[in-house]
């Protein structure tokens, strides 16, 4: 249990958003398809706007998961990132050098409307899957796509944490 909890904290400390536990040891999945697919949006959106949104969401999620980027660069891709940067940094203090070895790969994007989308992604640690089919939300904030705050807070809850920054997130999100 401590190992799983430690892994969740590891992922959080990298500014990652995921919804599960450690990846399995199935080496056959290491060469998984690296192309993102997009599900049909549930609303009618302009195809050009949809393609642009999907590209921006992919960039934002992959930057957020990129352990080689600074905290400022990663939290710039997070809803309320300035407010949450200290929280992300505090989580990272226990991680050490491993942090730079994390990347993300967006697999699917489903636009829910013009300002929100569901995102499925994998998290890789040193190139090996640490999380498959993670679920997150992207939200449009001031004309920029961001990883949603609720996605980060859900992960912190999985790690057994309820920081003050996340206390009323579900209610604020309408959930």
C-alpha positions as CSV (number, residue, x, y, z in Angstrom):
1,X,0.0,0.0,0.0
2,X,2.8,2.4,0.8
3,X,4.4,1.7,-2.6
4,X,1.2,2.6,-4.4
5,X,0.7,5.7,-2.2
6,X,4.3,6.7,-2.8
7,X,3.8,6.3,-6.6
8,X,0.7,8.5,-6.6
9,X,2.6,11.2,-4.7
10,X,5.4,10.8,-7.2
11,X,3.1,11.5,-10.1
12,X,1.4,14.4,-8.3
13,X,4.7,15.9,-7.5
14,X,5.5,16.1,-11.1
15,X,2.4,18.1,-11.7
16,X,0.7,15.0,-13.2
17,X,-2.9,14.3,-13.3
18,X,-4.0,10.7,-13.2
19,X,-6.7,8.6,-11.9
20,X,-5.2,5.2,-11.2
21,X,-2.4,3.3,-9.6
22,X,0.9,1.9,-10.8
23,X,1.2,0.5,-14.2
24,X,1.7,-3.2,-14.7
25,X,4.8,-5.0,-15.9
26,X,3.3,-6.1,-19.3
27,X,6.2,-5.3,-21.6
28,X,4.1,-6.0,-24.7
29,X,2.4,-2.7,-24.2
30,X,5.6,-0.6,-24.3
31,X,5.3,-0.1,-28.1
32,X,1.7,1.2,-27.8
33,X,0.3,3.4,-30.5
34,X,1.5,6.9,-29.9
35,X,-1.1,8.7,-32.0
36,X,-4.0,10.5,-30.3
37,X,-7.5,9.9,-31.6
38,X,-10.4,12.1,-31.1
39,X,-13.9,11.0,-30.4
40,X,-16.8,12.9,-32.1
41,X,-17.7,16.0,-30.0
42,X,-21.1,15.8,-28.3
43,X,-21.9,19.3,-29.6
44,X,-21.6,20.6,-33.1
45,X,-18.4,22.6,-33.3
46,X,-16.6,24.0,-36.3
47,X,-14.2,21.4,-37.7
48,X,-11.3,23.9,-37.8
49,X,-12.0,25.1,-34.3
50,X,-12.2,21.5,-33.1
51,X,-8.9,20.6,-34.7
52,X,-7.3,23.7,-33.2
53,X,-8.7,22.9,-29.7
54,X,-7.5,19.3,-29.9
55,X,-4.0,20.4,-30.8
56,X,-3.9,22.9,-28.0
57,X,-5.3,20.4,-25.5
58,X,-2.7,17.8,-26.5
59,X,0.1,20.4,-26.1
60,X,-1.2,21.5,-22.7
61,X,-1.5,18.0,-21.3
62,X,1.8,16.8,-22.6
63,X,3.6,19.9,-21.2
64,X,1.9,19.5,-17.8
65,X,3.2,15.9,-17.6
66,X,6.7,16.8,-18.9
67,X,9.0,16.4,-15.9
68,X,11.8,18.2,-17.7
69,X,10.0,21.5,-17.6
70,X,10.1,23.9,-14.7
71,X,7.2,24.1,-12.2
72,X,6.3,27.5,-13.7
73,X,6.1,26.0,-17.2
74,X,4.0,23.0,-16.0
75,X,1.6,25.0,-13.8
76,X,1.1,27.5,-16.6
77,X,-0.9,24.7,-18.2
78,X,-3.0,24.1,-15.1
79,X,-6.3,25.8,-14.2
80,X,-5.5,28.2,-11.3
81,X,-1.8,27.2,-11.8
82,X,-0.4,30.2,-10.0
83,X,-2.4,29.4,-7.0
84,X,-1.5,25.7,-7.1
85,X,2.2,26.0,-7.9
86,X,3.2,25.9,-4.3
87,X,1.1,22.8,-3.7
88,X,2.8,21.1,-6.7
89,X,6.2,22.1,-5.6
90,X,5.6,20.8,-2.0
91,X,4.6,17.5,-3.4
92,X,7.8,17.3,-5.5
93,X,10.2,17.8,-2.7
94,X,10.0,14.1,-1.9
95,X,10.7,13.0,-5.4
96,X,14.2,14.1,-6.3
97,X,15.9,13.4,-9.6
98,X,13.2,11.0,-10.9
99,X,11.0,14.0,-11.7
100,X,12.7,14.8,-15.0
101,X,11.9,11.3,-16.4
102,X,8.2,11.7,-16.7
103,X,6.2,12.4,-19.9
104,X,2.6,12.2,-21.0
105,X,1.0,11.0,-24.1
106,X,-2.6,12.1,-25.1
107,X,-4.6,9.2,-26.5
108,X,-8.1,10.6,-27.0
109,X,-9.9,13.9,-26.7
110,X,-13.7,14.3,-26.5
111,X,-14.8,17.9,-26.8
112,X,-17.9,18.3,-24.6
113,X,-18.6,21.8,-25.7
114,X,-16.6,24.9,-26.7
115,X,-14.9,25.2,-23.3
116,X,-14.4,21.7,-21.9
117,X,-13.1,18.3,-23.0
118,X,-12.5,14.9,-21.6
119,X,-8.9,13.6,-22.2
120,X,-7.5,10.1,-22.0
121,X,-3.8,9.8,-21.7
122,X,-0.8,7.7,-20.6
123,X,1.9,8.7,-18.2
124,X,5.4,7.3,-18.8
125,X,8.2,7.2,-16.4
126,X,11.6,6.7,-18.1
127,X,9.6,5.7,-21.2
128,X,7.7,2.9,-19.4
129,X,4.0,3.2,-18.8
130,X,3.3,4.2,-15.2
131,X,-0.4,4.9,-15.9
132,X,-2.5,3.8,-18.8
133,X,-5.7,5.4,-19.9
134,X,-5.7,8.2,-17.3
135,X,-8.8,10.4,-17.4
136,X,-8.7,14.1,-17.1
137,X,-10.6,17.2,-18.0
138,X,-9.4,20.2,-20.0
139,X,-11.1,23.6,-19.6
140,X,-10.9,26.8,-21.6
141,X,-9.7,29.7,-19.4
142,X,-9.2,33.2,-20.9
143,X,-9.1,31.6,-24.4
144,X,-6.4,29.1,-23.3
145,X,-6.9,25.4,-22.7
146,X,-5.7,24.2,-19.3
147,X,-5.6,20.9,-17.4
148,X,-8.5,21.3,-14.9
149,X,-7.9,21.9,-11.2
150,X,-10.4,19.1,-10.4
151,X,-8.2,16.6,-12.2
152,X,-5.2,17.5,-10.0
153,X,-7.3,17.5,-6.8
154,X,-8.8,14.1,-7.7
155,X,-5.3,12.7,-7.9
156,X,-4.4,14.2,-4.5
157,X,-7.5,12.6,-3.0
158,X,-6.3,9.2,-4.4
159,X,-3.0,9.8,-2.5
160,X,-5.0,10.3,0.7
161,X,-4.6,14.0,0.7
162,X,-7.1,16.8,1.0
163,X,-5.2,20.0,0.8
164,X,-7.1,23.3,1.4
165,X,-6.7,24.2,-2.2
166,X,-9.0,21.3,-3.1
167,X,-11.6,21.4,-0.4
168,X,-14.6,22.6,-2.5
169,X,-13.3,21.8,-6.0
170,X,-16.1,19.3,-6.9
171,X,-18.8,21.7,-5.8
172,X,-17.1,24.6,-7.7
173,X,-17.0,22.4,-10.8
174,X,-20.7,21.6,-10.5
175,X,-20.0,18.0,-9.5
